[in-house]
Amino acid sequence: MTGTSITHLLYLHGFRSSPQSHKARQMAAYMAQHHPAVHWWCPQLPPSPREAMTLLLDGISAWPRDRMAVVGSSLGGFYATHIAEATGCLAMLINPAVDPARDLGRYIGENHQWHAPAERFFFLPHYVQELRDLQAGVLREPARYRTLIAKGDEVLDWREMHARYAHTSVTVTEGGDHAFTGFEAFLPDFAAFMGLPAAA
């Protein structure tokens, strides 16, 4: 994509998700097997969008902007867009949330993690404004984005996602779901987008 290979990779999970998500574990395993020299970071994000972004920007502050990339799923895709616009890095998005300030208002109150139902967290009313504050405008360099969208997403409207990311390198799949089942098939594609050599 850029003529150089990335050396640092950030993975951002979605709302109520965690680093234990299926896609995060699949990509972590792929990178460890085929590109172990790439620095991998997939943090557990706090419920507060402002705190999440502070954590992320602090964590990548010393990363080389021209050799880093970010992957984000759902709400993580929204965060990844903010980071890509702020840093100019490559971004790969999987069913990215377009307007979480609108969509997550109904989750105000107590919630439970998908991968650890016993763990609860609270989504507070002022988090909605924090999401609004993170909304990126028109993408400055759409060519730096790779986007996967499933028409069968049961949570987000694929048409809205496509309208937002239509000028990126986008693949729209028939059927599918919000979890983007079958994501592993795109791992070599993502690696190529990051300038990494094909797996042997």
C-alpha positions in Angstrom: 0.0 0.0 0.0 2.7 2.5 1.1 5.7 0.8 -0.3 6.9 0.1 3.2 5.8 -2.6 5.6 4.2 -1.7 8.9 6.0 -2.5 12.1 3.3 -1.7 14.7 -0.3 -2.9 14.7 -3.2 -1.8 16.9 -6.4 -3.8 17.1 -9.6 -2.2 18.6 -12.5 -4.3 19.7 -16.1 -3.2 19.6 -18.7 -2.2 22.2 -19.2 -4.9 25.0 -16.3 -6.8 23.4 -12.8 -7.4 24.4 -9.3 -8.7 23.3 -10.9 -12.1 23.6 -13.1 -11.5 20.6 -12.9 -14.1 17.8 -11.6 -11.7 15.2 -9.0 -10.3 17.6 -7.7 -13.7 18.5 -7.7 -14.8 14.9 -5.6 -11.8 13.8 -3.3 -12.1 16.8 -2.6 -15.7 16.0 -2.0 -14.9 12.3 0.4 -12.1 13.1 2.3 -14.2 15.6 2.6 -17.0 13.1 3.4 -15.1 10.0 4.7 -11.7 11.1 6.1 -12.1 14.6 8.3 -9.0 14.3 5.3 -6.7 14.1 4.5 -5.2 17.4 0.9 -6.1 18.3 -1.3 -4.3 20.8 -4.9 -5.1 21.5 -5.9 -3.4 24.8 -9.2 -3.7 26.7 -10.9 -0.4 26.1 -12.6 1.5 29.0 -16.3 2.3 28.6 -15.6 6.1 28.4 -14.8 7.0 24.8 -12.6 9.9 26.0 -10.6 7.6 28.4 -10.3 5.0 25.6 -8.9 7.5 23.2 -6.5 8.9 25.8 -5.3 5.4 26.5 -4.8 4.7 22.8 -3.1 7.9 21.9 -0.7 7.6 24.8 0.0 4.0 23.9 0.9 4.8 20.3 2.7 8.1 21.0 6.1 6.7 20.1 5.0 4.6 17.2 6.2 5.5 13.7 3.3 7.0 11.9 4.4 5.8 8.5 4.9 2.2 9.8 1.8 1.7 11.9 -1.7 0.6 11.2 -4.9 0.2 13.1 -7.7 -2.4 12.8 -11.1 -1.7 14.2 -14.4 -3.7 14.4 -17.7 -2.0 15.0 -17.2 0.8 17.6 -13.5 -0.1 17.3 -13.8 0.9 13.6 -15.1 4.3 14.7 -12.2 4.7 17.0 -9.8 3.5 14.3 -11.1 6.2 12.0 -10.4 8.9 14.6 -6.9 7.5 15.1 -6.2 7.2 11.3 -7.3 10.8 10.7 -5.2 12.0 13.6 -2.0 10.2 12.7 -2.3 9.5 8.9 -1.7 5.8 9.5 -3.3 2.9 7.6 -6.7 1.7 8.8 -8.6 -1.5 8.3 -12.2 -1.5 9.3 -14.7 -4.4 9.9 -18.4 -3.4 9.9 -17.4 0.0 11.3 -19.8 2.0 13.5 -20.7 5.3 11.7 -22.7 7.2 14.3 -22.3 5.5 17.7 -23.4 8.6 19.6 -26.9 8.0 18.1 -26.8 4.2 18.3 -25.4 3.6 21.8 -27.8 5.9 23.7 -30.1 3.0 24.3 -27.2 1.2 26.2 -27.0 3.9 28.9 -26.8 2.1 32.2 -25.5 -1.3 33.2 -24.1 -3.6 30.5 -22.2 -7.0 30.4 -19.2 -8.1 28.4 -20.0 -10.6 25.6 -17.0 -12.7 26.5 -17.2 -12.4 30.2 -21.0 -12.1 31.1 -20.2 -11.9 34.8 -18.2 -8.7 34.2 -20.4 -5.6 34.2 -19.7 -2.0 33.2 -21.7 1.2 33.1 -22.3 3.3 30.0 -22.9 6.8 31.4 -25.0 9.5 29.7 -22.1 11.8 29.1 -20.3 9.2 27.1 -22.7 10.0 24.2 -21.2 13.5 24.0 -17.7 12.0 24.2 -18.6 9.9 21.1 -19.8 13.1 19.3 -16.5 14.7 20.2 -14.6 11.9 18.5 -16.6 12.0 15.2 -14.2 12.4 12.3 -15.1 14.5 9.3 -14.6 13.6 5.7 -11.8 11.2 5.3 -8.7 13.0 4.2 -7.0 10.0 2.5 -9.6 7.3 1.7 -6.9 5.2 0.0 -5.3 4.6 3.4 -8.4 2.6 4.4 -9.4 -1.0 3.8 -13.1 -1.6 4.7 -15.1 -4.9 5.1 -18.8 -4.6 5.2 -21.4 -7.5 5.5 -24.8 -6.8 4.1 -26.2 -9.2 6.7 -25.0 -7.1 9.7 -27.9 -7.4 12.2 -26.6 -4.4 14.3 -25.5 -1.8 11.8 -26.9 -0.7 8.4 -24.6 -1.8 5.7 -25.8 1.1 3.4 -24.8 3.7 6.0 -21.4 2.1 6.4 -20.9 1.9 2.6 -21.9 5.5 2.2 -19.4 6.6 4.8 -16.5 4.5 3.4 -17.5 4.2 -0.3 -14.2 5.9 -1.5 -12.0 3.5 0.5 -10.8 0.1 -0.7 -14.1 -1.5 0.3 -15.5 -5.1 0.0 -19.2 -5.6 0.6 -20.1 -9.3 1.2 -23.6 -10.8 0.7 -25.2 -12.1 3.8 -22.8 -12.4 6.8 -23.3 -10.9 10.2 -22.1 -8.2 12.5 -19.3 -10.5 13.8 -18.2 -10.8 10.2 -18.0 -14.6 10.3 -15.3 -15.8 7.9 -13.0 -12.9 8.7 -10.0 -15.2 8.7 -10.2 -15.4 4.9 -9.3 -11.7 4.7 -6.2 -11.9 6.9 -3.8 -12.3 4.0 -5.6 -9.4 2.3 -5.1 -7.2 5.4 -1.4 -8.3 5.5 -0.9 -7.3 1.9 -2.6 -3.9 2.5 0.0 -3.3 5.3 2.8 -4.1 2.9 3.7 -7.3 4.7 5.0 -10.3 2.6 2.7 -13.1 1.8 2.7 -16.0 4.2 4.7 -19.0 3.1 
